[in-house]
Amino acid sequence: MSDIDVEQIAALLDERNGVDKKIAAIIQRPMTSGHLGEWIAAQVFGIELETSAVAAAVDGRFTSGPLRGRTVNVKWYLKREGLLDVTERTELDYYLVLTGPASPAASSRGGTRPWCIESVYLFDAKQLLAELRERGVRIGVASSVRAAQWAAAEIYPRASNPALAVAPRQAELLRPFAPR
């Protein structure tokens, strides 16, 4: 790496910090995929977020519709690699997972992780936990979720999971996040 490369990276990070500062001012939390994903989900799906961003297992509660009052943990994965951070906490009802494009869990060398939302999934937390235990999957960070489970949980753009229908306005709000 040359000095020019280092200087260019410093300049690009300065630009990114400016953008992140603007986003943080809107979402009222530091700009990370976790905080921004929670904010987007709250705006699109009517979720009241917990006051504290460090609440264990639960990020918020649905405020309307068939899931009103149910707890939710929001995840935003910039790529869908078949892995999900799963908890054994019993107070959690659902995982709402925003993902970028599907990608194998492989080396990231030479790749990118664009900030986009290609699909949204809703997993029943207790059902998923039971299915993972039945298969002998390790529960925790990066638990392996089968492709069929992802397909059955999809609520956007395909409506595979009848537990939560994405309304036309919600789809309109998600479309600008699609990969370009």
C-alpha positions in Angstrom: 0.0 0.0 0.0 1.4 3.4 -0.9 1.2 6.7 1.0 -1.3 7.9 -1.7 -3.6 4.9 -0.9 -3.5 5.7 2.9 -4.3 9.4 2.2 -7.1 8.4 -0.1 -8.6 6.1 2.6 -8.3 8.9 5.2 -10.2 11.3 2.9 -12.9 8.7 2.1 -13.4 7.9 5.8 -13.7 11.7 6.5 -16.6 11.8 3.9 -18.2 8.7 5.4 -18.0 10.2 8.9 -19.9 13.2 7.6 -22.6 11.0 6.2 -22.7 8.9 9.3 -23.1 12.0 11.4 -26.1 13.1 9.3 -27.7 9.6 9.7 -27.0 9.6 13.4 -28.8 12.9 13.8 -31.9 11.4 12.2 -32.0 8.0 14.0 -30.7 9.5 17.4 -28.2 6.6 17.8 -24.7 6.0 16.5 -24.6 5.0 12.8 -24.2 1.2 12.7 -26.1 -1.5 10.7 -27.7 -2.6 14.0 -29.0 0.8 15.0 -30.0 1.8 11.5 -31.7 -1.5 10.8 -33.7 -1.1 14.0 -34.7 2.4 13.0 -35.7 1.4 9.5 -37.8 -1.5 10.8 -39.5 0.7 13.4 -40.5 3.2 10.7 -41.6 0.7 8.1 -43.2 -2.0 10.4 -44.6 0.1 13.3 -42.2 -1.0 16.0 -41.8 0.9 19.2 -38.1 0.5 20.1 -36.8 -0.1 23.6 -35.6 3.1 25.3 -32.2 1.5 25.9 -30.3 0.2 22.9 -28.7 -2.5 25.1 -31.9 -4.2 26.2 -31.3 -8.0 26.2 -32.8 -10.0 23.3 -35.7 -7.5 22.6 -35.3 -4.4 20.4 -39.0 -3.4 20.6 -42.6 -4.3 20.2 -45.0 -4.2 17.3 -47.5 -1.4 17.8 -50.3 -2.5 15.4 -51.6 -5.3 13.2 -51.7 -9.0 14.0 -48.4 -8.9 15.9 -49.4 -5.9 18.1 -47.6 -6.1 21.5 -45.3 -8.9 20.5 -41.6 -8.5 21.1 -39.1 -8.4 18.2 -35.4 -8.5 17.7 -34.3 -6.7 14.6 -31.3 -7.7 12.5 -29.8 -6.1 9.4 -27.3 -8.3 7.6 -25.8 -6.6 4.6 -25.6 -10.1 3.0 -27.8 -13.1 3.7 -25.3 -15.8 4.4 -27.7 -18.3 6.1 -26.6 -17.3 9.6 -28.6 -15.7 12.3 -27.7 -14.5 15.8 -30.1 -16.5 17.9 -30.9 -16.1 21.6 -32.5 -18.5 24.1 -34.2 -15.7 25.9 -37.9 -16.6 26.4 -39.3 -13.1 26.3 -38.5 -12.8 22.5 -41.4 -13.6 20.1 -40.0 -12.7 16.7 -36.9 -12.0 14.7 -37.4 -9.4 11.9 -34.4 -9.8 9.6 -33.5 -7.3 6.9 -30.9 -8.6 4.4 -28.9 -7.6 1.4 -28.2 -10.1 -1.4 -27.9 -13.8 -0.7 -24.3 -14.9 -0.5 -22.4 -18.1 0.6 -20.7 -17.8 3.9 -17.2 -17.6 2.4 -14.2 -15.4 2.4 -15.0 -11.7 2.1 -11.7 -10.9 0.4 -12.2 -8.7 -2.6 -16.0 -8.4 -2.0 -18.2 -5.6 -0.8 -21.1 -5.4 1.6 -23.4 -2.7 0.1 -25.8 -1.0 2.5 -29.0 -2.3 1.0 -32.2 -4.3 1.8 -33.1 -6.9 -0.8 -35.4 -9.1 1.4 -37.1 -9.1 4.8 -37.8 -12.2 6.9 -40.0 -12.8 10.0 -39.0 -15.8 12.2 -41.1 -17.0 15.1 -38.3 -17.1 17.7 -39.6 -20.1 19.7 -40.3 -22.2 16.6 -36.9 -21.4 15.2 -35.2 -22.2 18.4 -37.0 -25.6 18.6 -36.1 -26.4 15.0 -32.4 -25.5 15.5 -32.2 -27.6 18.7 -33.9 -30.5 16.9 -31.1 -30.4 14.3 -28.4 -30.0 17.0 -27.4 -26.6 15.8 -25.3 -24.5 18.2 -27.4 -21.6 19.5 -25.8 -18.2 19.6 -24.0 -15.9 17.2 -24.0 -17.2 13.7 -26.4 -20.1 14.1 -27.0 -21.9 10.8 -30.5 -21.5 9.4 -31.5 -23.7 6.5 -32.4 -22.1 3.1 -35.9 -23.6 3.4 -36.4 -21.8 6.8 -35.3 -18.5 5.2 -37.7 -19.1 2.3 -40.6 -19.9 4.6 -39.9 -16.8 6.7 -39.8 -14.3 3.8 -42.3 -11.4 4.0 -40.7 -9.1 1.4 -40.4 -9.0 -1.6 -42.2 -12.4 -1.6 -44.9 -13.1 0.9 -44.1 -16.6 2.0 -44.9 -16.1 5.8 -48.6 -15.3 6.4 -47.9 -14.1 10.0 -47.1 -10.5 8.7 -48.3 -9.2 5.4 -46.3 -6.3 4.0 -48.7 -3.5 3.0 -48.2 -1.6 -0.3 -46.9 1.5 1.5 -44.4 -0.6 3.5 -43.2 -2.1 0.2 -42.8 1.4 -1.2 -40.7 2.4 1.7 -38.5 -0.6 1.3 -37.9 -0.4 -2.4 -35.4 2.5 -2.3 -33.1 0.3 -0.2 -32.9 -2.3 -3.0 -29.4 -3.1 -4.3 -28.5 -1.1 -7.4 
